[in-house]
Amino acid sequence: MAATTAFRHRNLPRLLLQAREAVMAHNRPRLREHGLSDQQWRVLRVLGEHGTVETGRVAREAYILGPSLTGVLARMERDGLVRRERDPADQRRTVVEATAKGRKLVEKLSNTVEAHYQFMEQAMGKQKLAQLYALLDELIDLEQPQVQHRRELRVAKVAS
């Protein structure tokens, strides 16, 4: 019989994935009704929030690796959801924006997504949901190396 390792803490990455899947299980069928993948929705959400965006920023905010984003954007462009062009200010960069069709889809799906968040707020309570958001933001800040490095620099600066 193989030995087991006793962990003191629960598997946080797995819990975060389970939470993501639980939330997406509600929204995913609506995305599929419109022929969208999770990645395509994340791109449309970024564009819906920010308008015309440089592709590197889309990749970062939608959590899609650059090479994968290229394929996602190509399919979305083919389907008439987005338009890509060279950045007028810097021809080395590419910007992307939602088309009228893409914006209509964002508007339609945002109502569904917001209704689900409203349900969560009612079920959990406004304070608990706000606390969840705050704790997740704090965890993200804690685990991002560049944020941690800036924090260390501030501490070193104060100490000197």
Beta strands, then each sheet from edge to edge (+ up, - down):
strand 1: 53-54
strand 2: 82-87
strand 3: 90-98
sheet 1: 1+ 3- 2+
end
